[in-house]
Amino acid sequence: MRTPLSLAALVLMTLPFLFVIGRASAAVFPDVPDGSLYQEQIEALVQSGIIGGNPDGKFYPERKVNRAEMLKMLYLATGKVPDPSSRACFDDVEEGAWYEPYVCDAAARKYVQGYEGHVFRPADPVNRVEALKMVLNLFDITVSDISEEDRSLVKFVDVSVSAWYTKYLYAAFEQGILPIAGQEGGRIYPDWPLLRGEAAAYIFNALHAELRQARQTSSSSVSSVASTASAASQGTSSSVSTTQTSFDVVFPFSMNGKFVGKRATSFRFTLDKGVTASFVVSQEANQPGTLSCQLYKLEEGGFSFQYFVGFVEGAKCSLLVSLDPGNYQLQAQSTAADTTFSVTSSETMGDRNDGFNQAQALLRTVPKTGTLSPRDLMDWYKFTVTAETNMEVTASNGAEITCNIFPMQDVELGSFSNPLCNQRFSFPKGTYYATIGRKLTESAQQTYTILLQ
């Protein structure tokens, strides 16, 4: 399975094959044979890097999913990137654990709540209704309080109309996330632990709900898309329709617009030559919410193994990246609904270490010392593992910099684990990139040392 850390950030917008998997080839897992209950959903999410098999080649669809695993899958499915500065959020979240950034970021964004005693219980199995709440929250699906009439539509003999989760069940049915195979009858068994196959079905259906919404939004604004795309194709500034979420543009471009709810807005463009490019997404002052932005190189079939995460400072998200010729998508999103924004892009100068194509070689036991100058946002390093090896990528100055590791398509990662900086890991053979990025203001110079040992 090919599983770079945030591959699935493009699932909603650029992975059409996720929803139309053919049945001509043999089953991917021996314990998920052709015709089994969740084969389509499992294999679709495996191909997009959201979930994985196990080192023994099996999937174990009947195995329980714990709370931390469910969060990680949802971050991958929605393309959200956890803020590495969100730390020590619950007393039972171990510092440096693989799940810490997901749990703590989800707590900071109020996607999840802990239990009494300030604990999260990351290793506990997630039950069906807890998982549904996570799905709806991470997919930014509005869950409103419902009327007594609406509550009466949720007809399960084991669900009280006054239960805290009734509104989540109602929203899940309304959005088409429920029902899934095996959960159709008169009982929902809300406290039952969610199984891996069922988790795949929940996420698969949520992705379909997003796709349906995107198509409805797109079809309702065809004329506006045409006029805006025409203006953007001439490199001019234009205003984005409040019903649009995706645009075809010509680099460099500039736009002003408004997010549709909390949905991401994307801008697709093609580069005929390599450039170093600057992208800045800004919200108007005094608006609620936090911005995020990512840039993806779109490979054949919509997949992406090269992506860039923007640096967020105040109401601005910035990227300064070196790009090869090819097709790209810039994606921006706010945690608050219906906020206004502007996006600008331009060709610029970098420090010759601004992307995959400029990554410096990182050799084992040979430290590299670098400096992020006031305008520099990220430095890139590349290393190759020829045979599975237990080692660690360490980065100094953690208060001022971030460190991330990205496996490429030739790396076989099993289950839910992935390499993290400053933590030992059994690296499968293949190609990896490590990035050092700034955590603090752009106006500061920041030094660091990175070491593969």
C-alpha positions in Angstrom: 0.0 0.0 0.0 1.2 3.5 -0.8 0.7 5.8 2.2 2.4 9.2 2.4 1.2 11.0 5.5 -1.4 13.3 4.1 -2.2 11.7 0.7 -5.9 11.8 1.3 -6.1 15.6 1.4 -7.1 15.2 -2.2 -9.7 12.5 -1.7 -12.7 14.8 -2.1 -11.5 17.0 -4.9 -9.1 14.9 -7.0 -9.5 11.2 -6.5 -12.5 10.2 -8.7 -11.3 6.6 -8.9 -12.0 6.3 -5.2 -15.7 6.0 -5.9 -15.5 3.7 -9.0 -13.3 0.8 -8.2 -13.6 -2.1 -10.7 -14.0 -5.7 -9.6 -11.9 -7.1 -12.4 -8.8 -7.6 -10.2 -8.3 -10.0 -7.3 -9.2 -9.0 -3.8 -6.5 -7.0 -2.1 -6.6 -8.8 1.3 -7.2 -12.5 1.8 -9.5 -11.8 4.7 -11.6 -9.4 2.6 -12.4 -11.7 -0.3 -14.5 -10.7 -3.4 -18.1 -10.1 -2.4 -17.4 -9.5 1.3 -19.4 -7.0 3.2 -17.1 -3.9 3.0 -14.7 -4.9 0.2 -15.4 -1.9 -2.0 -15.1 0.6 0.8 -11.9 -1.0 2.3 -10.1 -1.2 -1.0 -11.1 2.3 -2.0 -9.7 3.8 1.2 -6.6 1.7 1.1 -5.8 2.9 -2.5 -6.2 6.5 -1.3 -3.9 6.0 1.7 -6.5 6.6 4.4 -6.3 3.1 5.9 -3.8 0.3 5.6 -3.4 -3.4 5.9 -1.1 -5.1 8.4 2.4 -6.4 8.0 1.1 -9.9 7.6 -0.9 -8.9 4.5 -4.3 -9.0 6.1 -6.8 -6.2 6.9 -8.7 -7.7 9.9 -12.1 -6.1 9.2 -13.6 -7.5 12.4 -10.9 -5.9 14.6 -12.0 -3.0 16.9 -10.8 0.5 16.1 -9.6 2.6 18.9 -10.3 6.3 19.4 -6.9 7.5 18.3 -6.9 5.4 15.2 -10.3 6.7 14.2 -9.1 10.3 14.5 -6.0 9.7 12.3 -8.1 8.0 9.6 -10.5 11.0 9.6 -7.6 13.5 9.4 -6.3 11.7 6.4 -9.7 11.4 4.8 -10.5 15.1 5.2 -7.0 16.4 4.3 -6.6 18.2 7.6 -3.1 18.7 9.0 -2.7 18.7 12.8 -0.9 21.6 14.3 2.3 20.2 15.8 2.2 22.9 18.5 -1.0 21.4 20.0 0.6 19.4 22.9 -0.2 18.0 26.3 -3.9 18.2 25.8 -5.0 15.3 28.0 -3.3 13.7 31.0 -3.3 10.3 29.3 -1.9 11.5 26.0 1.8 10.5 26.0 4.1 13.2 24.7 5.7 12.1 21.5 3.2 9.3 20.8 2.2 8.8 17.2 -1.4 9.9 18.0 -0.5 13.0 20.0 -0.8 15.6 17.2 -4.1 14.2 16.0 -5.7 14.0 19.5 -4.4 17.4 20.6 -5.3 19.2 17.4 -8.8 17.7 17.5 -9.2 18.8 21.1 -8.0 22.3 20.2 -10.5 22.5 17.3 -13.2 21.1 19.5 -13.8 18.1 17.3 -13.5 15.8 20.3 -13.9 16.0 24.1 -12.3 14.1 26.8 -13.7 12.3 29.7 -14.0 13.3 33.4 -10.5 13.5 34.9 -9.1 15.2 31.8 -8.4 12.0 29.9 -9.0 11.0 26.3 -8.5 7.2 26.5 -6.8 6.9 23.1 -6.5 3.2 23.2 -10.1 2.5 24.1 -12.3 1.1 21.3 -14.4 3.9 19.8 -18.1 3.0 19.8 -20.5 3.5 16.9 -22.0 6.9 18.0 -18.7 8.3 19.2 -17.3 7.5 15.7 -20.3 9.1 14.0 -19.8 12.3 16.0 -16.1 12.3 15.0 -17.0 11.8 11.3 -19.5 14.6 11.2 -17.2 17.0 13.1 -14.1 16.2 11.0 -16.0 16.5 7.8 -17.4 19.9 9.0 -21.0 18.7 8.6 -23.3 21.0 10.5 -25.2 19.1 13.2 -28.1 21.2 14.4 -30.4 20.6 17.4 -33.4 18.8 16.1 -37.1 19.0 16.8 -39.2 16.4 18.5 -40.6 15.5 15.1 -37.1 15.0 13.7 -36.2 12.9 16.7 -39.2 10.7 16.1 -37.7 9.8 12.7 -34.7 8.1 14.4 -36.6 4.9 15.0 -34.3 2.5 16.8 -35.7 0.5 19.8 -32.3 1.0 21.6 -32.1 4.7 21.1 -33.8 7.2 23.4 -35.0 10.4 21.7 -33.4 12.4 24.5 -29.9 10.8 24.0 -27.0 13.1 23.3 -26.2 11.4 20.1 -29.7 11.3 18.5 -29.0 14.5 16.6 -25.8 12.9 15.2 -27.7 9.8 14.1 -30.3 12.0 12.4 -27.6 14.0 10.6 -25.8 10.8 9.6 -29.0 9.4 8.0 -29.7 12.8 6.4 -26.3 13.0 4.8 -26.3 9.3 3.7 -23.5 8.2 6.0 -26.0 5.7 7.5 -27.1 3.1 7.0 -24.2 0.8 6.2 -24.4 -2.9 5.4 -25.0 -4.9 8.6 -26.5 -1.9 10.5 -29.9 -1.7 8.8 -32.3 -3.2 11.3 -34.4 -1.8 14.2 -31.4 -1.5 16.5 -28.2 0.6 16.1 -26.4 -0.8 19.2 -24.8 2.6 19.9 -22.4 1.4 22.5 -21.0 -1.4 20.4 -17.3 -0.9 19.4 -16.8 0.1 15.8 -14.9 -2.5 13.7 -12.3 -1.7 11.0 -14.6 -2.7 8.1 -17.5 -0.6 9.6 -15.1 2.4 10.0 -14.2 2.1 6.3 -17.9 2.2 5.4 -18.6 5.3 7.6 -15.7 7.2 6.0 -16.4 6.0 2.4 -20.1 7.2 2.8 -18.9 10.6 4.3 -16.7 11.1 1.2 -19.6 10.3 -1.0 -21.7 12.9 0.9 -19.0 15.5 0.3 -18.8 14.6 -3.4 -22.5 14.9 -3.9 -22.5 18.3 -2.2 -19.6 19.5 -4.4 -21.4 18.4 -7.5 -24.6 20.1 -6.4 -22.7 23.3 -5.6 -20.9 23.1 -9.0 -24.0 22.6 -11.0 -25.8 25.5 -9.3 -23.1 28.0 -10.4 -22.0 26.9 -13.9 -22.4 30.4 -15.4 -20.5 32.0 -12.6 -17.7 29.5 -12.9 -17.3 30.3 -16.5 -17.1 34.0 -16.0 -14.7 33.8 -13.0 -12.5 31.2 -14.7 -12.3 33.5 -17.8 -11.1 36.4 -15.7 -8.6 34.2 -13.9 -7.2 32.8 -17.1 -6.0 36.2 -18.0 -4.1 36.6 -14.8 -6.5 39.3 -13.4 -8.1 39.7 -10.1 -11.7 38.5 -9.7 -14.3 37.8 -7.2 -15.4 34.3 -6.3 -19.1 33.3 -6.3 -20.4 32.4 -2.9 -21.5 29.1 -4.2 -18.3 27.9 -5.8 -15.6 25.7 -4.2 -13.4 24.9 -7.2 -11.8 27.0 -10.0 -9.5 26.4 -13.0 -7.0 29.3 -13.1 -3.8 30.4 -14.8 -0.7 31.0 -12.7 -0.1 33.7 -11.5 -3.6 34.5 -10.3 -5.4 36.7 -7.7 -8.9 36.3 -6.3 -11.3 37.5 -3.6 -14.1 35.5 -2.3 -16.1 33.8 0.4 -15.9 30.3 1.7 -19.0 28.1 1.4 -19.7 27.2 5.0 -16.5 25.5 6.2 -15.8 23.8 2.9 -12.4 24.0 1.3 -12.0 26.1 -1.8 -9.5 24.9 -4.5 -7.7 26.4 -7.4 -6.3 24.2 -10.2 -3.6 25.3 -12.6 -0.9 24.0 -14.9 2.8 25.0 -15.0 4.6 24.6 -18.3 8.0 25.4 -16.7 9.6 25.0 -13.3 9.2 28.1 -11.0 9.6 29.1 -7.4 6.2 30.4 -6.4 4.6 32.3 -3.6 1.0 31.8 -2.5 -0.8 33.8 0.2 -4.3 33.2 1.4 -5.7 35.8 3.8 -8.9 36.4 5.8 -10.2 39.8 6.4 -9.2 41.2 9.8 -11.4 40.5 12.8 -13.0 37.4 11.2 -13.4 34.2 13.3 -11.6 31.0 12.5 -8.2 29.8 11.5 -7.0 29.4 7.9 -5.1 26.4 6.5 -3.7 26.0 3.0 -2.0 23.2 1.1 -0.6 22.8 -2.4 -0.6 19.5 -4.3 1.0 18.2 -7.4 -1.6 16.2 -9.2 -0.3 13.0 -10.7 -2.1 10.8 -13.3 -5.5 9.7 -11.9 -5.6 12.6 -9.4 -3.2 11.1 -6.9 -0.6 13.3 -5.2 2.7 12.3 -3.5 4.1 15.8 -3.6 2.3 18.3 -1.4 3.1 21.4 0.6 1.5 22.6 3.9 1.2 26.3 4.3 2.7 28.4 7.2 -0.1 30.0 9.2 0.4 33.3 11.0 -2.5 35.3 12.2 -5.1 35.6 9.5 -2.7 34.5 6.7 -1.5 31.2 5.3 1.6 31.3 3.1 3.6 29.0 0.8 7.0 29.6 -0.8 7.8 26.5 -2.9 9.9 25.3 -5.8 7.7 23.5 -8.4 8.4 21.4 -11.4 6.2 21.6 -14.5 2.9 19.8 -14.0 -0.7 20.1 -12.8 -1.3 21.6 -9.3 -4.1 22.4 -6.9 -4.0 25.0 -4.2 -6.6 24.3 -1.4 -7.6 26.7 1.3 -10.0 26.3 4.2 -11.2 28.1 7.3 -12.4 26.6 10.6 -15.2 29.2 10.7 -18.1 29.2 8.2 -18.7 31.7 5.4 -15.6 33.9 6.0 -14.3 36.1 3.2 -10.8 35.6 1.9 -8.3 36.7 -0.8 -5.6 34.6 -2.5 -2.6 35.8 -4.5 0.2 34.0 -6.3 3.4 35.1 -8.0 6.7 33.9 -9.2 9.5 34.7 -6.8 13.0 33.9 -5.6 13.8 31.2 -3.0 16.9 29.9 -1.2 17.3 26.8 -3.6 15.9 24.4 -0.9 12.2 25.0 -1.2 10.7 21.8 -2.5 11.0 18.1 -3.4 13.0 19.0 -6.5 15.6 20.9 -4.4 15.8 18.6 -1.4 19.3 18.0 0.0 20.6 14.5 0.7 20.4 13.4 4.3 23.0 10.8 5.2 22.8 8.6 8.3 24.9 9.9 11.3 25.8 13.1 9.3 24.1 16.1 10.9 22.9 19.0 8.8 22.7 22.4 10.3 20.6 25.0 8.6 18.9 28.4 8.9 15.4 29.5 8.0 16.0 33.1 7.0 13.2 35.7 7.8 11.3 35.0 4.5 12.1 31.3 4.2 9.3 28.9 5.3 10.7 25.4 4.9 13.8 23.4 4.1 13.8 20.0 2.4 15.8 16.8 2.9 15.8 13.4 1.2 17.0 10.0 2.2 16.7 6.4 0.9 16.4 3.3 3.0 17.7 0.1 1.2 16.5 -2.4 3.8 14.1 -2.0 6.7 16.0 -0.2 9.5 15.2 1.0 13.0 16.3 4.6 13.2 15.2 8.1 14.0 15.1 11.6 12.4 16.0 14.1 15.1 15.5 17.8 14.8 16.8 20.4 17.3 15.1 23.7 18.4 11.6 22.2 18.6 10.2 25.4 20.1 10.8 27.3 16.9 10.6 24.7 14.1 8.4 21.8 12.9 9.7 18.5 11.5 7.8 16.1 9.3 8.6 12.9 7.4 6.9 12.0 4.2 7.1 8.4 2.8 6.9 8.2 -1.0 5.0 5.8 -3.2 7.7 3.1 -3.1 7.3 2.7 0.7 5.1 -0.1 2.1 3.7 1.1 5.4 1.4 -1.2 7.4 -1.6 -0.5 9.6 -2.0 3.0 11.0 1.7 3.8 11.9 3.9 6.3 10.1 7.3 7.7 10.9 7.5 10.8 13.1 10.5 13.1 13.9 12.3 12.6 17.2 10.9 9.1 17.6 12.5 5.8 16.7 10.7 3.9 13.9 11.3 0.8 11.8 11.6 2.4 8.4 10.6 0.1 5.5 12.8 0.4 2.5 12.0 3.2 0.1 12.3 6.9 -0.4 11.5 9.5 2.2 11.5 13.3 2.5 12.0 15.3 5.7 11.0 18.9 6.1 12.0 21.5 8.6 9.5 24.4 8.7 9.2 27.5 10.8 6.7 27.5 13.7 7.1 31.2 14.7 6.8 34.5 12.9 8.3 35.0 9.4 10.3 38.0 10.6 12.6 35.8 12.8 15.7 33.9 11.7 15.6 30.3 13.0 18.5 27.8 13.2 18.3 24.0 13.5 20.1 20.7 13.2 18.6 17.6 11.5 20.2 14.2 11.9 19.3 10.7 10.7 20.6 8.2 13.2 
